[in-house]
Amino acid sequence: MHPTTKLLVLFCIAAAAVSSSTHAAVTGGGDAALCAPHEREALLEFKRGITSDPTGQLASWRRDGEQDCCRWRGVWCSRRTGHVRELHLRNVHANNTFLIDDSETAPVGQISPSLLSLRHLVHLDLSVQELQGPTGHVPEFLGSFKKMRYLNLSCIPFIGRVPPHLGNLSRLQSLDLSQSNHVFLSYGAHLSSTDISWLTRLPMLRYLNMQYVNLSLATDWARVVNTLPSLTALCLSQCSPQSANQSLPHHNLTNLEDLDLSENYFVQPSASCWFWNITSLRHLNVRWSSNLYGQPPSALGGLKHLQVLIYSSNRMGTMTPSMRNLCNLEILDLSENFLHGNIFEMLPRCSPNKLTELHLEYNYVTGLPRLIGEFVNIVTLDMSNNQLTGHIPSEIGMLNKLAYLDLSNGFPYVRNEVIAPRTPIVFGGSKKSAYMDLSNNSQTEENQLIGPIPSEIGRLNNLAYMDLSGNNIGGVVTEELFANLTSLEKIYLADNSLKVVVDPECHHLFSLIGASFASCHMGPLFPAWLKWQVGLSYLDISSAGIADRLPDWFSTSFANVSIMIVSENGINGSLPTNMKVMTSLTRLYLDSNQLTGQIPQLPVGLDILDLSRNSLSGFPSNFGAPYILELKLYSNLLTGHVPESICGLQGLGILDLSNNHLEGEFPPCFQPTDPWILLFSNNRFTGKFPSFVQNFKGLYILDLSWNNFSGRLPLWIGELVNLEVLRLSHNMFSHSIPTTVTNLTRLVHLNLASNSMSGVIPQNLSSLIGMQMGNSPTSFPSNTLNMSVFTKGQELNYHDTRIFDMVIIDISSNFLTGGIPEELVTLHGILSLNLSWNDLSGKISNKIGAMQSVESLDLSRNRFYGEIPQSLSNLSYLSYLDLSYHDLSGTIPSGGQLDTLYEEYTHLCTMAIPLFVDILFPITVQTTVHQIIMFKRQVEIQCSSTLDLQ
């Protein structure tokens, strides 16, 4: 359990302890007195205020049912008098999920004032419901229950102010007004209070939780809290109080044990905070207070009872010596604190040492010292995302209670997906409770763990999770290293220099659930010992040097695998014909191998399949995976027509069939519900622009380039309002560019090059706001793209979302006429503009210098005339310019980037000729400059030999 979660549990325990004392005198049956008729009517009236009860929480509250309301669900009565004493109406599913689905579980309605008839009520719990009513406000009448000891209104989406009438509940011992993050995000507003002085009238209050209640204007909050001498637990997390440095002349909080001030914004020295003087504290959480800086004061050493200190995401810098005195400390979280120096020397070194959890992640710690072996009670050690170097110390084997060890530099990922959350399986010394992660310890190239895996790791016989990935660890890993690790369930050794050699018959060592050996050497034969790991749900053996066929036990032994990555090996032969028995499989990556033959029927639960970069030649007659979301078959040897069986894939979001030999028209029955990306480039598809695309309103990317499509582009293309990348180049499309293309306001990449388009460039280009600086709109998360861009005279390949950063218009090699629309210059986010090889004419606007982001500008092979725009010198990022083959005149633009190019590279050509043959300049240069190419720092000037030098 993460320490933050543990602290929240402690708060819940505290609240439960407060309320438990009221249970002794109440009952719901036996020989107890019956409930009072007027109280029964009050409860029925309350139920009438509930408009929806999805789980039937109040189903037993019926006039024609059980007459004794003390037997109704959630109702507790006095055995002696029959009066209703407690109402336990918390959402029945609130403890099952972190964020409840209100529409499915929470009763909806309002809190009826009929409850005022329950004059003996001492306990009211309405938490995690939607009982905010039409006004959304906390009912003021709740302050009228004179005997109330426990009131829980948490996670009801109230808005507005906290009513000060609650201060009338003079016997109150527990008050929970906390608002969950879910409520805040869902409703856009939450409770607030500018004056909490009403709390001073609650002298018996022991538990107070006002998480997410806005206290930004409650300037005297600390003074008010200090007037509550009975308080044992206080949570003001995410309340935005102004500061924690209020001067308190006397501390009355002598019973306070649990204090949570996390996720506030205190801009002040840590030493100025008032809470360090509360010597009764056992649990202190100031996580994510953002701007507390400097060391805590020496008073910290006086918190002798402190068991949990969560001080993460602040700016401590260096450790404070006063921590050595905290001999009762069990959980210490100092993550994200810019810590450096000798950390372990400053930790409690008491005997016995009670420290069980230590979190130092996201700091600047450079090494794991040998004295780590002294912390023998450590269960959780997290030093991830530091600057660790050197060897893993052998003393790590002395931590025989170790349950969680993380020395990584990030999470393990599967194709941009987190696959192993950093959560220990169990805490408290269970034999299946260990988690070890030493992965990817490098913030710079040199900062990586080195050497072999120490054999002492084999002593950690409770270890269930081990991650050494992303380091420079070498050597050979055999079954001997793991001989005593019988509890091992997850092992991640990816991206090291390891050779993994395990006896093929070794099946008694462990029962793995997850394993990654990516970039380790396991070949050339397929590792046969994996046959016995039938419980695997995640397996990554990509780039493992395997040059073999898939074994005949592949489908049956891996029947429970959910995610499998076998990419970038030399696996040959055909896919198993019985893959459909792998019913647990959801993601399969077999790309970049040498697979041949037909694609078989797929597992029914598959949602991602990548078979790209193989030599597969045929589609299945029945895909068998109706819910597949992502299908990548590019760069294979697929031939013929796309079969109609693809029409059964109704859930497709990404389909990539590019770089094959497919021909004909796409099946008209192809109608997936809401595809995001369609990539069909570099095939032999024919016919008109596919009509089925008209229904794909959620399409982000459409690539039909390098095919044989023909005809005019449809006007309805402007209805695809989410399009960000449209690539139709190298086809036979004709007629004019539809004016509706300017409706594609999210467009960042437009390529219509090498078609037979005619007419003029559409006006109203300023509507393409996605091509304006800072307006690239994409939030698309996929790292699964396969596209190329031609710019600066070269082709660049992209396999991730950086394609959306390449803001491009390329309409070259068509038959377009007319001039360059003036509005084109408003698209100042464009990086590459190519209008070459058309029949465009007129003058080049001097406003072209406003396109400040342009790096590549190609206007060559048209019929432009007039002067070269002097504003070209404003294009400070320009690295490729082609204005060749025009009737341009005037002086050479100077200044900025152009001066640099002229001055440094004119020596590359030797003929002393004017820049333009028909104009004599007052100066001469050494060449006719037609094209300037600069990529990064490499510049070349290309000299023309085709001019008629008369």
Sequence and secondary structure as in RCSB ss.txt:
>XXXX:A:sequence
MHPTTKLLVLFCIAAAAVSSSTHAAVTGGGDAALCAPHEREALLEFKRGITSDPTGQLASWRRDGEQDCCRWRGV
WCSRRTGHVRELHLRNVHANNTFLIDDSETAPVGQISPSLLSLRHLVHLDLSVQELQGPTGHVPEFLGSFKKMRY
LNLSCIPFIGRVPPHLGNLSRLQSLDLSQSNHVFLSYGAHLSSTDISWLTRLPMLRYLNMQYVNLSLATDWARVV
NTLPSLTALCLSQCSPQSANQSLPHHNLTNLEDLDLSENYFVQPSASCWFWNITSLRHLNVRWSSNLYGQPPSAL
GGLKHLQVLIYSSNRMGTMTPSMRNLCNLEILDLSENFLHGNIFEMLPRCSPNKLTELHLEYNYVTGLPRLIGEF
VNIVTLDMSNNQLTGHIPSEIGMLNKLAYLDLSNGFPYVRNEVIAPRTPIVFGGSKKSAYMDLSNNSQTEENQLI
GPIPSEIGRLNNLAYMDLSGNNIGGVVTEELFANLTSLEKIYLADNSLKVVVDPECHHLFSLIGASFASCHMGPL
FPAWLKWQVGLSYLDISSAGIADRLPDWFSTSFANVSIMIVSENGINGSLPTNMKVMTSLTRLYLDSNQLTGQIP
QLPVGLDILDLSRNSLSGFPSNFGAPYILELKLYSNLLTGHVPESICGLQGLGILDLSNNHLEGEFPPCFQPTDP
WILLFSNNRFTGKFPSFVQNFKGLYILDLSWNNFSGRLPLWIGELVNLEVLRLSHNMFSHSIPTTVTNLTRLVHL
NLASNSMSGVIPQNLSSLIGMQMGNSPTSFPSNTLNMSVFTKGQELNYHDTRIFDMVIIDISSNFLTGGIPEELV
TLHGILSLNLSWNDLSGKISNKIGAMQSVESLDLSRNRFYGEIPQSLSNLSYLSYLDLSYHDLSGTIPSGGQLDT
LYEEYTHLCTMAIPLFVDILFPITVQTTVHQIIMFKRQVEIQCSSTLDLQ
>XXXX:A:secstr
  HHHHHHHHHHHHHHHHHHTTSTTEESSTT     HHHHHHHHHHHHTEEE TT TTTT  TTS S GGGSTTE
EEETTT  EEEEE   TTTTT SS  HHHH  EEB  GGGGG TT  EEE  SSB BTTT S  GGGGG TT  E
EE TT    EE  GGGGG TT  EEE    HHHHHHHS  EE S  GGGGG TT  EEE TT B TT TTHHHHH
TT TT  EEE TT   S S    SS   TT  EEE  S    EEGGG GGGG TT SEEE TT   EES   GGG
GG TT  EEE  SSB  S  GGGGG TT  EEE  SS   S  GGGS   SS    EEE  SS      GGGGG 
TT SEEE  SS   EE  GGGGG TT  EEE  SS  EETTEE S S  S  SS TT EEEE     SSTT  EE
E   GGGGG TTEEEEE  SSEEEEEE GGGGTT TT  EEE  SSEEEE   TT  SS   SEEE TTSB  SS
  GGGGG TT SEEE TTS   SB  TTHHHHTTT SEEE  SS  EE   TTGGG TT  EEE  SSEEEEE  
   TT  EEE  SSEEEE  S    TT  EEE  SS  EE   GGGGG TT SEEE  SSEEEE   TT   SS 
SEEE  SSEEEESS GGGGG TT  EEE  SSEEEEE  GGGGG TT  EEE  SSEEEEE  GGGGG TT  EE
E  SSEEEEE  S GGG GGGSTT            EEEEETTEEEEE SGGGGG  EEE  SSEEES   GGGG
G TT SEEE  SS  EEE  GGGGG TT SEEE  SSEEEEE  GGGGG TT  EEE  SSEEES    SHHHHH
HHHHHGGG    B SSTT   SS BSS EEEEEEETTEEEEEE S     
